[in-house]
């Protein structure tokens, strides 16, 4: 009697392990190449559509800044549309007033640029004369500035005024476009939030989208609103310090320092360097010319190391290197005004990456060192030390067990 047993073949995973390994490796290479090409396509599209995307990013940032103010008006039973209009019109009016206040002084500085350069060169001449290697270069620079000062003053002023007149229509169009778009984003922010939450089909993905919207709104909007309050106070304190020090155009320096503080690292540094140049050019001695820059350095040190970590430590957890690279990239793609949108865009992307499993390595790469250590401690908490009251008490050897 012959008994035949059915032949069970090996599972597909054990038949060709090398082949499956090669296929997985090829799929990984294809996926990485597709992601790289997608990133290049996004960068190319961003550069090509800079005239549209840059105002949209600025309007979105402005809407996130003004969201708490609009929400406060809505609590007072003001309709959403009216609250958005009132908030945006008030903000645009303040920005326009600041621009009109800064324009005459900036124009005068642009016209006096050759004289300022000549004054700086003359005050630094005793220092440069001590260095033999730079003596010949300084003499050539002095003769070039002295011979071309009058020609450059006329050409610089005419060029600045002509360029301002040519760019005025486009600036007005962009301002109107950003203002209207900000009003719509503020008025319909809840509607768009609900639509984003309802886009996924599964309940789990909808819950994840709701958490992303909540975290982006709380982090970005809260960060920008608190930073705006900090910058307003910084502008007022800068104006007061410059007034007490007897420096001219104190309100101009205060407004410039408060506005450019929206751009981390680059904004305050540029104002400090410009104050150093103007101070050396206009003061009687170099020591007196250092006073404006020293005041700004002191205020920036206090604001960056004490005020911002105290008020914004929970909202911004991005590495300074990532912030700097993002600012440089956006300025290269969209121009200098887009630098204000760098931190909000980076915080939004970091928040989304934290909730997406595939993007969590990028989120850890963008996070600051303090945030990474805090998360590691939360994931691996240290066990609490056992006290004598927490130790289980063993029954004595001679005691009897209680009867039930």
Secondary structure, 3 states (H helix, E strand, C coil): CCCCCCCCCCCHHHHCHHHHHHHHHHHHHHHHHHHHHHHHHHHHHHHHCHHHHHHHHHHHHHHHHHHHHHHHHHHCCCCHHHHHHHHHHHHHHHHHHHHHHHHHHHHHHHHCHHHHHHHHHHHCHHHHHCCHHHHHHHHHHHHHHHHHHHHHHHHHHHHHHHHHHHHHHHHHHHHHHHHHHHHHHHHCHHHHHHHHHHHCCCHHHHHHHHHHHHHHHHHHHHHHHHHHHHHHHHHHHHHHHHHHCCCCCHHHHHHHHHHHCCCCCHHHHHHHHHHHHHHHHHCCCHHHHCHHHHHHHHHHHHHHHHHHHHHHCCCCCECHHHHHHHHHHHHHHHCHHHHHHHHHHHHHHHHHHHHCHHHHHHHHHHECHHHHHHHHHHHCCCCCCCCCCCCCCCCCCCCCCCCC
